[in-house]
Amino acid sequence: EPEVTQTPSHQVTQMGQEVILRCVPISNHLYFYWYRQILGQKVEFLVSFYNNEISEKSEIFDDQFSVERPDGSNFTLKIRSTKLEDSAMYFCASRQLAGGSDTQYFGPGTRLTVL
Amino acid sequence: AQSVAQPEDQVNVAEGNPLTVKCTYSVSGNPYLFWYVQYPNRGLQFLLKYITGDNLVKGSYGFEAEFNKSQTSFHLKKPSALVSDSALYFCAVGASGGSYIPTFGRGTSLIVHP
């Protein structure tokens, strides 16, 4: 069964450093998402992406964040200058269709630790 | 704005007993409701969803959920719990005519005791 994959599984970085989290969505999916989950808290939406542009973003997704689909398969989240509060699990998700009834499929996540 | 509440941080149940994980929601328009499960150090796995039709939805691993429009609830159930069901369960809601981005609850930790 096709699945969303993410690399790395765990990233440790120093405050102020740039990190890039990578995702490979399911191949016939057209809509891509990043979420984050701070330890013990709820899953929070960051950004959605379609047709090579951001379609929606949350308040969390400020100028420090960017997303890109550099080729036909990868979908990346970049954090330019990491802060301690960026420490969280970051999940990539994809869905085939835009409709609210379509299921999102999630990757296993990248645990980001900012020291 | 759409929202979802999972009133219990943790649910404890003995193996073999029925389990219920509660979820209530608030949306404008018709709700689309989802349940996901998260095992330790893993991503969210889709369990089931309600879009329209029969109020009782059956999903993976023997789970089912009942949509109750009058109570705006979508509780997750299983007739006989397994120790391997122990995990974090997330309810999510989207809506027709609204944002296509589902809103997630805080999650409920289900612990099934042998």
HADDOCK unambig.tbl for C-alpha pairs under 7 A between the chains (distance, minus, plus):
assign (segid A and resid 41 and name CA) (segid B and resid 106 and name CA) 5.97 0.50 0.50
assign (segid A and resid 42 and name CA) (segid B and resid 104 and name CA) 6.83 0.50 0.50
assign (segid A and resid 42 and name CA) (segid B and resid 105 and name CA) 6.10 0.50 0.50
assign (segid A and resid 42 and name CA) (segid B and resid 106 and name CA) 4.03 0.50 0.50
assign (segid A and resid 42 and name CA) (segid B and resid 107 and name CA) 6.38 0.50 0.50
assign (segid A and resid 43 and name CA) (segid B and resid 104 and name CA) 6.00 0.50 0.50
assign (segid A and resid 43 and name CA) (segid B and resid 106 and name CA) 6.96 0.50 0.50
assign (segid A and resid 98 and name CA) (segid B and resid 100 and name CA) 6.71 0.50 0.50
assign (segid A and resid 99 and name CA) (segid B and resid 100 and name CA) 5.98 0.50 0.50
assign (segid A and resid 100 and name CA) (segid B and resid 32 and name CA) 6.74 0.50 0.50
assign (segid A and resid 100 and name CA) (segid B and resid 94 and name CA) 5.67 0.50 0.50
assign (segid A and resid 100 and name CA) (segid B and resid 95 and name CA) 6.10 0.50 0.50
assign (segid A and resid 100 and name CA) (segid B and resid 96 and name CA) 6.30 0.50 0.50
assign (segid A and resid 100 and name CA) (segid B and resid 100 and name CA) 4.36 0.50 0.50
assign (segid A and resid 100 and name CA) (segid B and resid 101 and name CA) 6.82 0.50 0.50
assign (segid A and resid 101 and name CA) (segid B and resid 32 and name CA) 5.69 0.50 0.50
assign (segid A and resid 101 and name CA) (segid B and resid 51 and name CA) 6.09 0.50 0.50
assign (segid A and resid 105 and name CA) (segid B and resid 46 and name CA) 6.92 0.50 0.50
assign (segid A and resid 106 and name CA) (segid B and resid 43 and name CA) 6.10 0.50 0.50
assign (segid A and resid 106 and name CA) (segid B and resid 44 and name CA) 5.67 0.50 0.50
assign (segid A and resid 106 and name CA) (segid B and resid 45 and name CA) 6.75 0.50 0.50
assign (segid A and resid 107 and name CA) (segid B and resid 43 and name CA) 5.48 0.50 0.50
assign (segid A and resid 108 and name CA) (segid B and resid 42 and name CA) 4.86 0.50 0.50
assign (segid A and resid 108 and name CA) (segid B and resid 43 and name CA) 3.72 0.50 0.50
assign (segid A and resid 109 and name CA) (segid B and resid 42 and name CA) 6.84 0.50 0.50
assign (segid A and resid 109 and name CA) (segid B and resid 43 and name CA) 5.57 0.50 0.50
